Amino acid sequence: MSETTQTKETVGSFTMKVLNGSATAIIVSLLPSAILSTFLTPFAGSNAIVANLLHSVTVFQYFFAVICGFSTAKQFNLGYTEAACVGGAAFLGSGCVTAVTTTVKGVTTTSFQLAGMGDVINTMLTAAVAVLFIKWVGNRFGSLGIVFFPILAGTGVGFLGSLTKPYVSLVTTAIGDVINTFTKLAPYPMCILIAMSFAIIIVTPLSTVAISVAIGLAGMGSAAAGFGLASTAAFLFWATMKVDKPGVQVAIFLGAIKMMMPNFLRYPVIGIPIALTAAISTLSVPILGMQGTPASGGFGLIGAVSPLAAYNAGFHNVLVLVIVWVVVPFAVGYLMKKIFVDWTKICKPEYFISPAH
């Protein structure tokens, strides 16, 4: 068993590692289903192989909790035994498995069923507590760690997480319900606010995917979040064109928007044209009634996940989808670049020189 590396953590650094580990897990577990399900579903009824593949990508996302715990543990450079224990604890704390008790002719049996991904926030909290416990214990167990870590950090912390899960779920569900309700009652201002928020979040250390899934952002709120990401990519595509290598624009278009995070943290003013691009572009959502899911809200144009979610929700006009998801954001982004970079000089060209330049 690898020794646990003892490093001094601040609250901020600890939180960011938990968020980064969770974000990695969400992307890894959800992306295959989000992309492939769109193409496989029409053929699943007539082709057994396709149907089995569809089942595989669907089941794969249910392993989010285990992946979350493991990837979070590796953020802290824990050994593989400790990381496996954190993964097990997160799995128990997620609540993704439910016990079903049946009684037939006086004989009671208990079976276990997968119930989706579980509660994302409680999964993150359980993983964080398991990491804290392991870091606190350190090497006190010595060679007996292989015995005590699975019992205490794995099942012990996981059991505590299962106790908090119902209460954490009440909070996260309430937040998602409030946002989704407000989006229906006041679609235009809420869609604009959500799009602007996600446009800024994507150039910070926070994960848009984790936030969208954690609060259950759905319907027009999810689509607006996707537009926020698409708009950020569109504006940065134009803003970096003359100051960066061509590979930077390609990377941004393909989804590597966070590579511009240092630029935003150093020059926050670039958030103004980013937010305005999102605010204008997302008007297509309430006008056309675009929809999305919690899993699609944090992706945007990455893998075409958000547009595909709108298509799956019933918007089958492909030409219009291309126009509103690609043409409109890039047109607005180009206009914002001209206004803020070329004409008013509020944002200087050197603000957009990528660290990868």
Secondary structure, DSSP 8 states (H G I E B T S, - for coil): ----------HHHHHHHHHHHHHHHHHHHHHHHHHHHHHHHHHHTT-HHHHHHHHHHHHHGGGHHHHHHHHHHHHTT--HHHHHHHHHHHHHHHT-EEEEEEEETTEEEEEEEE-TT--HHHHHHHHHHHHHHHHHHTTTTGGGHHHHIIIIIIIIHHHHHHHHHHHHHHHHHHHHHHHHHHHHHSHHHHHHHHHHHHHHHTTSSS-HHHHHHHTT--HHHHHHHHHHHHHHHHHHHHHTTTTS-HHHHHHHHHT-GGGGHHHHHH-GGGHHHHHHHHHHHTTHHHHHT----TTTTTTTTGGGHHHHHHHHTT---HHHHHIIIIIHHHHHHHHHHIIIIIIS-SS-GGGG--TT-
